[in-house]
Amino acid sequence: MKVFRLACLATMMAFSCKTIAQKADPLTFNGAQATKKMYRAIYQLNSEEEKKIKATLKNIQNALDDPRLKGKLQIELIVHGGGVALYTNNGPYEAELRALLDKGVILVQCENTLRERKIGKDQLWPFVSFAPSANGELIIRQAEGWAYIHP
């Protein structure tokens, strides 16, 4: 009986805390507070569509510009499939990629994609890094606690 009472009490406390936490005033709420020392996010790009490439780059820049995350954010961009168009050294994105690189963004290409599409590493920008597989990279990063973003 004592165990039952403790379980009931714990359940009631959990639900009351949730209710209290949900009572934020929408007129004064300014977003979540960044209380951790470091945040890490991995972005995935697997499309050659210009609209999706630009959206991904914009999302990364928005995160870098968020004042709550200044000096607390590590970002990796893993590219695979059609997304390889972003990193090809004859493409139009060199300036944007160099700007992200200068801000500490890790730019990574899936080697499986290169092999499957018969693309040489020399066809990509020299500042691009490589991972054996994008899926493996995503699995590892998420297990390490990185936020996963796929715009």
VENCOR-V867546 format. One record per residue. N is the residue number from 1. RES is the residue in three letters. SS is DSSP state (A for helix, B for strand, O for the rest). PHI is phi in whole degrees, 0 to 359 (999 if undefined). PSI is psi in radians with two decimals (999 if undefined). Layout:
# VENCOR-V867546
{{N:RES:SS:PHI:PSI} {N:RES:SS:PHI:PSI}}
This chain:
# VENCOR-V867546
{{1:MET:O:999:-0.69} {2:LYS:A:297:-0.69} {3:VAL:A:296:-0.70} {4:PHE:A:298:-0.78} {5:ARG:A:297:-0.73} {6:LEU:A:296:-0.69} {7:ALA:A:295:-0.75} {8:CYS:A:297:-0.76} {9:LEU:A:298:-0.77} {10:ALA:A:297:-0.71} {11:THR:A:296:-0.78} {12:MET:A:297:-0.72} {13:MET:A:295:-0.72} {14:ALA:A:297:-0.78} {15:PHE:A:289:-0.61} {16:SER:A:290:-0.63} {17:CYS:A:295:-0.69} {18:LYS:A:297:-0.74} {19:THR:A:297:-0.76} {20:ILE:A:298:-0.75} {21:ALA:A:294:-0.46} {22:GLN:O:273:0.06} {23:LYS:O:265:0.48} {24:ALA:O:296:2.41} {25:ASP:O:284:2.02} {26:PRO:O:297:-0.34} {27:LEU:O:280:-0.39} {28:THR:O:245:-0.10} {29:PHE:O:289:2.25} {30:ASN:O:241:0.49} {31:GLY:O:96:2.90} {32:ALA:O:295:2.65} {33:GLN:O:270:2.37} {34:ALA:O:272:1.57} {35:THR:O:265:-0.19} {36:LYS:O:277:2.78} {37:LYS:O:286:-0.54} {38:MET:O:213:2.46} {39:TYR:B:236:2.51} {40:ARG:B:227:2.38} {41:ALA:B:223:2.43} {42:ILE:B:245:2.20} {43:TYR:B:259:2.45} {44:GLN:B:246:2.32} {45:LEU:B:230:2.12} {46:ASN:O:226:0.53} {47:SER:O:226:2.47} {48:GLU:O:269:-0.02} {49:GLU:O:296:2.22} {50:GLU:A:304:-0.69} {51:LYS:A:299:-0.74} {52:LYS:A:287:-0.66} {53:ILE:A:298:-0.85} {54:LYS:A:296:-0.66} {55:ALA:A:295:-0.71} {56:THR:A:295:-0.82} {57:LEU:A:298:-0.68} {58:LYS:A:293:-0.73} {59:ASN:A:300:-0.75} {60:ILE:A:297:-0.79} {61:GLN:A:297:-0.70} {62:ASN:A:300:-0.73} {63:ALA:A:296:-0.75} {64:LEU:A:296:-0.54} {65:ASP:A:274:-0.18} {66:ASP:O:295:2.07} {67:PRO:A:298:-0.44} {68:ARG:A:290:-0.42} {69:LEU:A:255:0.02} {70:LYS:O:305:2.20} {71:GLY:O:73:0.10} {72:LYS:O:235:0.23} {73:LEU:B:233:2.25} {74:GLN:B:243:2.26} {75:ILE:B:234:2.45} {76:GLU:B:235:2.41} {77:LEU:B:246:1.95} {78:ILE:B:260:2.23} {79:VAL:B:243:2.40} {80:HIS:O:207:3.05} {81:GLY:A:56:-2.46} {82:GLY:A:297:-0.31} {83:GLY:A:298:-0.27} {84:VAL:A:304:-0.38} {85:ALA:A:303:-0.52} {86:LEU:A:297:-0.65} {87:TYR:O:263:-0.08} {88:THR:B:293:2.37} {89:ASN:O:285:0.06} {90:ASN:O:251:0.17} {91:GLY:O:271:3.01} {92:PRO:O:271:0.18} {93:TYR:O:254:0.20} {94:GLU:A:303:-0.82} {95:ALA:A:299:-0.78} {96:GLU:A:296:-0.72} {97:LEU:A:293:-0.75} {98:ARG:A:297:-0.66} {99:ALA:A:296:-0.73} {100:LEU:A:294:-0.73} {101:LEU:A:300:-0.74} {102:ASP:A:297:-0.42} {103:LYS:O:267:0.13} {104:GLY:O:93:0.09} {105:VAL:O:290:2.34} {106:ILE:B:271:2.10} {107:LEU:B:257:2.05} {108:VAL:B:231:2.40} {109:GLN:B:246:2.43} {110:CYS:B:285:2.17} {111:GLU:A:289:-0.49} {112:ASN:A:300:-0.73} {113:THR:A:299:-0.78} {114:LEU:A:300:-0.77} {115:ARG:A:295:-0.82} {116:GLU:A:295:-0.60} {117:ARG:A:262:0.06} {118:LYS:O:55:0.88} {119:ILE:O:250:2.25} {120:GLY:O:277:2.62} {121:LYS:A:300:-0.47} {122:ASP:A:289:-0.15} {123:GLN:A:270:-0.04} {124:LEU:B:252:2.85} {125:TRP:O:301:2.47} {126:PRO:O:292:-0.23} {127:PHE:O:267:0.07} {128:VAL:O:276:2.39} {129:SER:B:264:3.02} {130:PHE:B:226:2.59} {131:ALA:B:231:2.55} {132:PRO:O:305:-0.73} {133:SER:O:212:2.52} {134:ALA:A:293:-0.72} {135:ASN:A:299:-0.77} {136:GLY:A:299:-0.74} {137:GLU:A:298:-0.78} {138:LEU:A:296:-0.73} {139:ILE:A:298:-0.83} {140:ILE:A:296:-0.84} {141:ARG:A:297:-0.74} {142:GLN:A:294:-0.66} {143:ALA:A:295:-0.49} {144:GLU:O:279:-0.05} {145:GLY:O:97:0.15} {146:TRP:O:289:2.47} {147:ALA:B:289:2.44} {148:TYR:B:253:2.20} {149:ILE:B:230:2.21} {150:HIS:O:230:1.51} {151:PRO:O:299:999}}
